């Protein structure tokens, strides 16, 4: 095997790995955005639940404390 072939193989493998890592990082960024969106939605749901609980307490009265 000549040096030119070895260099070509090394650069080919490095190029393939570079493209593969780029695509993996792109996918990870996409997943992070989705998780951030889900977290924002869950925070909003928690706020809504707190508001509903406060309205129920107003309507029914505060629960007895022990």
C-alpha positions as CSV (number, residue, x, y, z in Angstrom):
1,X,0.0,0.0,0.0
2,X,1.4,3.4,-0.9
3,X,1.4,6.5,1.2
4,X,-1.1,8.2,-1.1
5,X,-3.6,5.4,-0.5
6,X,-3.0,5.5,3.3
7,X,-3.5,9.3,3.4
8,X,-6.7,9.0,1.3
9,X,-8.1,6.3,3.6
10,X,-7.3,8.4,6.7
11,X,-8.9,11.5,5.3
12,X,-11.9,9.5,4.0
13,X,-12.5,8.1,7.5
14,X,-11.9,11.4,9.2
15,X,-14.4,13.1,6.7
16,X,-17.0,10.4,7.3
17,X,-16.6,10.8,11.1
18,X,-16.8,14.6,10.8
19,X,-20.1,14.4,8.8
20,X,-21.5,11.8,11.2
21,X,-20.7,13.9,14.3
22,X,-22.2,17.0,12.7
23,X,-25.4,15.2,12.1
24,X,-25.5,13.8,15.6
25,X,-24.9,17.2,17.1
26,X,-27.6,18.7,14.9
27,X,-30.0,16.0,16.2
28,X,-29.0,16.6,19.8
29,X,-29.7,20.3,19.4
30,X,-33.1,19.5,18.0
31,X,-33.9,17.3,20.9
32,X,-32.8,20.0,23.4
33,X,-35.1,22.5,21.8
34,X,-38.0,20.0,22.1
35,X,-37.2,19.3,25.7
36,X,-37.1,23.1,26.4
37,X,-40.5,23.4,24.8
38,X,-41.9,20.5,26.8
39,X,-40.5,22.1,30.0
40,X,-42.1,25.4,29.3
41,X,-45.4,23.7,28.7
42,X,-45.2,21.8,31.9
43,X,-44.4,25.0,33.8
44,X,-47.5,26.6,32.3
45,X,-49.6,23.6,33.3
46,X,-48.2,23.8,36.9
47,X,-49.2,27.5,37.0
48,X,-52.7,26.7,35.7
49,X,-53.1,24.0,38.4
50,X,-52.1,26.4,41.1
51,X,-54.6,29.0,39.8
52,X,-57.4,26.3,39.7
53,X,-56.5,25.2,43.2
54,X,-56.7,28.8,44.5
55,X,-60.1,29.2,42.9
56,X,-61.4,26.0,44.4
57,X,-60.1,27.1,47.8
58,X,-61.9,30.4,47.4
59,X,-65.1,28.7,46.4
60,X,-65.1,25.9,49.0
61,X,-63.0,27.6,51.7
62,X,-59.6,26.9,53.0
63,X,-59.0,23.3,54.1
64,X,-58.7,22.8,57.9
65,X,-55.1,22.8,59.1
66,X,-54.0,20.2,61.7
